[in-house]
C-alpha cells in the first residue's frame, strides 16, 4: 500500500495490529482509523475558526488566505475550501503551477475563487498563458514581467488580471519604490490598464519586520506602500485592492490592513509574534504509532554515534518518524513526545526513519500506543517547542511533515 504524503486518508485501516489500551482522552490512540505508522491530522474546523479570528483582529474587509506550498503542507485544496467557507475572499499561492493545480482542484470540488500567484519567471510562457486564460491573478515584480503577461494575454485573447508588486523594504522580489523604479514603471501599468491590455487590481508588498510590531521598519514600509498606491492611481489605476499585511501585521497592526490582509501562518493556528496570543487554534497534529518497545540496561548507548547512554535500567520506544519524514535532525536530544498524556524525552540522534524515546523503567506504554510529536491539546508538545529544539521557526515545523507521513482531514463541511 502506498503510504506516501499524498495519500489523504484514502485508506485509514489500522495497519499495526494489536496494541495496548489507550489512556482516557487519547483520541488518536483510541481511533481505529488512525492511518498506519505516521499520521498528520488537519483540522479544517480550526482553519475556519482562525479565519474569523484574523478578520476580527485586523478589522479587514477582505482576506486573502495564503495556501502556497500545498497549504503549508496541510493540503492546499482542503485548506482553501475551509478558508473560503470561513470567510476568506481570495487565495494566494507562490507559483503559476500551484495556481493551476489549485484552480483544477477547486473546480473538481465545484468551488471557484480568485487566486493570486506571484513567483514566476518570464520564460514560463505556457504556464503563464494557461494561468491568465483561466483567470488567475498574476503578481508583477518587474517591467519584463509586465511585458510577458501582456504578451500572454494577447496570445490567450484575454485581459489578464495583474497586481503590481512593490518592494518597500524587504529587498526581495518586487519593483523598488526607494530607488525610483516604481515611479518610472507605474505609468506603464496605467497605460496598459487603460488600453485594456491588463486589468490592474492594485499593488501589494511584504513586510520584513511585522513579527516585531513596534519596529519602525513597519511604518517606513507602509509609507512607501502608500506612495506606490498613489503612483498607480495617478497613472490611471483608480480602483485598487491593495494589501501589505501578512499574519503578524494582520493580527497586531490593524492600521496597516489597507484593503485586504494576506495571512499565512496564522490561518494554520500558529502565533507569528512570540509571546502574544490571538485565540488561534492549531490545525495540525503529527503523531506516530509505536512499533517497538525494548529494555535497555544501564550503561548501554542509543542510536548513531552513541551520544546518549542510559544511566539506569530503562525502557525505550521507537517512534517511526525520521528526517526523511520531516523530523529535524538538529532537534536530536532536545525535544519530547506525549504518550497517553505523559511527556517523554527523545534521546540519541534522530535517524532517517525513526527516533528513540526514553520511557523510564515503569512507564505503562505498549507497542501500538500513539506518540504525539506535535499536538493540538493543552499539555501536548507544540510546533513552537519543536522549533526551539531544532533552532528554527514554527513555520518550518508546520511545513515539515512529508515522506511516509499520511495525511487526513477532519472537520470538513462536505
N, C-alpha and C positions, 0 to 999 in steps of 0.2 A: 504493500500500500504506500502510496506517495504521502509522505508526512512533511512535505515542503511548506514554506511560509505562505504560499498562495492558496493552500487548502483551507478555505474559510468554513471549517466545520461541516464539510460535505459529508463526512463520516465521523461521528463522535462516539464510536464504541469504546468501551473500556478495553484497552489492549494489554493491560498489565496483569490481569488475573486477580487472585485473591489478595487482600490487604487487611491491615489492622483496622479496628473500629475507630472512626474519626471522633475527635472531641466535639462537644456541643458548639455550634456556631461556626464550625469549619465547613462552610458551604461547599467549597471546591472539593474537599476530600470526600464529602458525602454524595457528591454529584456523580451518578453513574455515567453521565455523558461527557465527563472530563476527557478531553481528547489526547490520548496517547501519553507520552512521557513529558512533553514540554508544551505548555499552552499559554497563549496570550488571549485574555478575555477583554473585549472592548465594550464598555457600557455606553450605548447610544443615548440612553435617557440622561446620562451625565453631560453629554455633548449639548443636548437641548437646554439643560439647566444652565450650563456655562454661557451659552449664547445670550440668554436672558440676563444673566448677571453682568456680563460685559456691557451690554447695551445700557443697562441701568447705571453702571458706574461711569460710563463715558458720556452719557447723555446724547449719544449719536443717533441721528435719524436713520442712518444706513450703516450696515456692517458687511464687510467682505470677509468671509471665512477662508483662511488660508489652509488649503489641503494639499500642498505640494508634497513631494517625496512620499507618495502613496498615503496621504493624510498623516504625515509624521509617523509613518509605519503602522497606522491604525486602520488602514483601508480607506482610500480616497472616496470611492462611490458611497460607501455606507456612512462615513462621517459627513460627506457633503449633503446627503439626503437628510440626515439628522439635523445638521446645522440649518438647512433651509426650513425644515419643519419647526425648528426652534426660533426662527425669526431672522435668519441671515438673508441678506438681499442679493449678494453676489458671492462668487467663489474665486479664489486666487490660486494659481499654480506657478511654477517656475518656467518650465519648458513648453515648447509647442507640442511635443509628443504627449506630454502629460495632459495638456488641454484637450487634445484629440481623443485620447483614451477616456478621459473623464466624460466628455460630451457623449461618446458612444455608450458608455456605461449608464449614464443618466437617461439617455433615450430608451435603452432597453428596460429601464425601470419606469418609463412613462413620465419622466421628470425633465424639465428644462430649466436653465438658469444662465445668467450672464457669467462668463468665465473669462478672467484676465490672465494672460501669460506674459512674462516679462524677461525671460532669459533665453536668447536665441542669437544666432549669427546670420549674417546677410546671405550666406550661400545655402541656407536651408530653403531653397526655392519651393520644392514640392510640399514640404510641411507647412510653409508659410501660406502658400496658395490654398492648401486644404483648410488651414485654420481660418483664414479670412472668409473663405467660401462657406464655412459652417457657422459663421457668426462669432467666432472667438474674438474677444477684445485683445489687442496686442499692445504691450508696453514698448515705447520707442526711446532708446537711450542715446541715439546719435543721428546726425544728418544722413549717414549712409543707411541706417536702419529705416529712416523715414522714406528715402528713395526706394528701398527694397519693398516696403509694404505698399507704397503707391503702385509700383510695378506689379506686385502680386494682385492687387485689386483690379488692375486693368485686365490681367490675364483671366481672372475669375469672373470678370464683369460684375463686381460688387463694389460697394463703398465701404472700405474697411473701417471698423471702429478702433480707434487708437487712443492711447493715453500717453502724453509726454512724461518721460522720467527725468526729474530734475535731481542733479547731485547738489545737495545743500550742505554737505559737510562730512558725509561718510566717506567720500572719495573712493567709491567703488564703481558701480555702474551708474549711468545717467549723464545728462548734459549739464555741465558745470555752470552754476549761477555765478560763483565768485570770480571766475576768470573771464566773464563776459560772453561765454559761448551761448548760453541760453538766450541772452538778449539778441544775439545775432541770428539764432536759429528760430526763435519764436515766430517771426514773420513768415517763415517757410511753412510752419504748421497752419498759420492763419490763412495764407494764400491757398494751400491745398484744401483746407477745410471749406473755404468759400467757393472754390472751383468744383466742389463735390468729389474730389479725389479721395478724401478721407472724411470721416466724421470724428473730430477730435473731442473727446469727452472731458478733457481737463488735464490735470497734472498730478503725479504722485511722487513721493520721495520717501526716504527711510531714515529713521533716527539712529544715531550712533550711540547715544548715552541715555536712552529712555529708561533703562534699569536703574539709573540714578536720577530720580525725578527732579531734583533741585540743581542738577548740573547745568551751568549756564549755556552749555553747548545746545541744549534743547531749545532755548529761546532764540539763540543765534540761528539755528536751522529753521525754526518757524518763521523768522523774519525773512530769510532767503526764500522760503517756500511761498510766502505771500508775494514776494517780488516776482517770482516765476509765474504765479497765477495772474498777477496784474499784467505782466508782459504778454501772456497769451490772450488776455481779454482785450488789450489794446490792439493786438494783431487780428482780432475778429472772432476769437473763440469765446463767446459770451456765456453760453450755458455750460457750466462746468460742474463736475462732481470730483472734488479734489480730496486726496487722502494722504495723510502723513503718519498717523499713529499706528504703531504695532501694539503688541499685548501690553507691555508696561506703560506705554503712552496712553493707551485707551483706558487703562484702569486707574492711572494716577494723575493724568493731566487732561481732564475734560476740556480745558481751554484750547487744546490742540486737536480736538476731534474734527474740525472743519466740516466737510460734507459727508464724510464716511470714515470709519475706523477699519483697520485691516489686521485683526489679531490672528496669531497662530497658536503659540504655546498655550495660552490661557483657555482656548477652546477645549484643549485636552486635559484641563483641570490642574495644571501645574502653575505655581506662582512665579511670575517673571522678576519680581523685586524681592530680594532677600528680606525677611523679617516682616513682610506685610501679608495680610490675608484678605481675600475678597469674596469668601463664600463659594469658592470653586470646588467642584467635585472631580477627583482623579478619574480618568476614563479607563486607564489600563491596569489590569492585573497580569503579572507574569509569574507563573507557577510551574513546578515540576513534581512529578510523581517519583518517589524514591524507589529505585530498583534493588538496592543492596544496602544492608547494614552489617557491620562486622566488628568484632572485638579487636582492639589494638592494645597490646601490652605496654606498660610504661617503658620508656626508652626507645620505642620504635618511632621512626620518622615517616612523614607522609608527603607524597607527591614528588614531582620533579625537583631535583636539587636538594631534597630532604631539608627544606627550610624550616619545617615545624616538627618538633618532637614531643610526643605525649609525655607529660610529667607524671601521670598516674595511669593505671589501667583505665581504659575508656572504651567507648563505642563510637563509631563514625558512620555517617550516612553519605552515600554517593548521590550527588544531585546532577542529573543528566542535562547540564547546560554549560557549554564552554564558549571559548572565544569564537568558534565557528558559528555559534548561535546568537552572538551579540554580547555575551558577558565580557566585560573588560578585564583583561589580564592584569592591568595596572591596579585593580582593586584587591588583588590577592592578599589574603590575610587581614583585611581591614573592613569586612562587612559581615552582616548577619542575615539569616533567613528565619522565618517564622514557621514552626511546625506545630500544629494543634494548639495554636495560641501562645507558644513559648518561643523565645528567641534563642538561637544557637549560632555560635561564631563559625565562620568559614576559616579553614586552616590550610596551610600549604599553598602551592601555586595553582591558579586556575589553569586547566588544561584545555585542549581543543574541544573535547566532548563533554567534560564534566568538571565538577569541583567537589571538595570534601568538606563536610561539616562535623565538628566535634560535638557529640551529644552528651558527653559525660557518661559516668558508669551506669546510671539508673534511669535514664530518660525513657518514658513509655512511648517510644516511637517504633513503628514496624515498617517493613517494606510495603509499599503501596500507599503510605501516607503522603500527603501533599506538602511540599515546601513552598512557601510564598517568598519569592525573590523581590518583587515589587508589589505592594499591596494597595488596597483602597480603603481599608478599615483602620480604625484607631488602634495603635499599638503595633501595626504591621510595618515592615521596612518600607521606606518611601524612595521615590526616584531621587529626591534630594540627598538622602543618606548615601545611596549607592554612588551618586555623582561625586559627593565629597570624598568617599573612599577611593574612587578612581582618579581623583584630581581633575574632574571635568565639570560640566554643567548639566542641569536636568534635561535640557533639550536633547543631549546625546543619549541619555538613558531612555527617553521616550522613543527615540528612533532606533534603538539598539536591536530589539528582537528580530531575528532573521533565521536563516538556515533551517533547522529542523523544528523551529517553533511553529506550532499550529494555531492559527488564529480563529476565533469565533466571536460573533457579535450578539449581544443581548440588549434588550430594551428597545428594539425597533418597533415601528408603528405598523409594519405590514406583516 
